[in-house]
Amino acid sequence: MEIKKNKEGTHLTLALTGKLDTLTAPELEAVVKTELDGVTDLYFDLSGLDYISSAGLRVLLTAQKVMNVQGYMTVLNPNEIVREVFEVTGFSDILTVDFV
C-alpha cells in the first residue's frame, strides 16, 4: 500500500493506493497517530484503494473516534468493492462517505 500525505494548515488528506489489510494497516495506523495533531479536517482518498480488510476498517474507525473530538473526517471516492465492504459491515452508517 502507498500512502500520500497532503497537509495544508489544519486539513490533512491521506490518499491510499493498493490494499489495506493486516500487513499494511499498521503503517496507516502509525501515520494516523503521528499526523492528526492539530488536524480539524481529515480526508481519506480511497480512489486508488483496491481492497480493505477488517484491520483496515479498524484503523478508519480509530481515526473517526479521534476526529469526532477534534473535527471532521470524510472518506472520499471508495470504489465499488470498498463501498460494498462499508455497506455490509455498517461502516457506511458510521463514516461520512463522499462519492465525488
C-alpha positions in Angstrom: 0.0 0.0 0.0 1.1 3.5 -0.7 0.1 6.5 1.5 0.4 10.0 0.1 0.0 12.8 2.6 -1.1 16.3 1.8 -1.3 18.6 4.8 -2.4 22.2 4.4 -2.9 24.0 7.7 -5.4 22.0 9.7 -6.5 19.9 6.7 -5.0 16.5 6.0 -5.6 14.3 3.1 -4.3 10.7 3.1 -4.5 9.1 -0.4 -4.3 5.3 -0.2 -3.3 3.1 -3.1 -3.2 -0.7 -3.1 -4.5 -3.0 -0.4 -5.3 -2.0 3.2 -5.1 -5.3 5.1 -3.5 -7.0 8.1 0.0 -6.4 6.6 -0.4 -2.7 5.7 -2.8 -1.5 8.4 -0.1 -0.9 11.0 1.6 1.5 8.6 -1.6 3.6 8.2 -2.2 3.4 11.9 1.3 4.9 12.6 0.6 7.7 10.1 -2.8 8.4 11.7 -1.2 8.5 15.2 1.6 10.9 14.3 -0.2 13.2 11.8 -3.5 14.1 13.5 -2.2 16.6 16.0 -3.9 19.9 15.2 -5.9 18.5 12.3 -9.6 19.6 12.1 -10.4 18.1 8.7 -9.2 14.7 7.8 -9.9 13.2 4.3 -9.1 9.6 3.3 -9.0 9.5 -0.5 -9.7 5.8 -1.3 -9.9 6.2 -5.1 -6.8 4.1 -5.5 -7.6 1.5 -2.8 -8.4 -1.9 -4.3 -9.2 -3.8 -1.1 -9.9 -3.2 2.6 -9.9 -5.8 5.4 -11.2 -5.7 8.9 -7.8 -4.5 10.0 -8.1 -1.5 7.7 -11.6 -0.8 8.9 -10.3 -0.8 12.5 -7.8 2.0 11.5 -10.5 4.1 9.9 -12.7 3.6 13.0 -9.9 4.7 15.3 -9.3 7.8 13.1 -13.0 8.5 13.2 -13.1 8.4 17.0 -10.2 10.9 17.2 -11.8 13.2 14.7 -15.2 13.1 16.5 -13.4 15.0 19.2 -11.3 17.4 17.2 -13.0 17.9 13.9 -14.4 16.1 10.9 -13.4 13.0 8.8 -14.6 12.2 5.3 -13.9 9.2 3.2 -13.6 10.1 -0.5 -14.2 8.0 -3.6 -14.2 4.4 -2.5 -14.5 2.0 -5.4 -17.4 -0.4 -5.7 -15.6 -3.2 -3.8 -14.7 -1.0 -0.8 -18.1 0.6 -0.8 -19.7 -2.8 -0.6 -17.5 -3.7 2.4 -18.6 -0.4 4.1 -22.3 -1.3 3.5 -22.1 -4.9 4.6 -20.2 -4.0 7.8 -22.4 -1.0 8.6 -19.4 1.4 8.2 -21.4 3.4 5.7 -23.6 4.4 8.6 -20.6 5.3 10.9 -18.4 7.1 8.3 -19.1 10.1 6.2 -18.5 8.9 2.7 -18.4 11.2 -0.3 -18.6 9.9 -3.9 -17.0 12.9 -5.7 
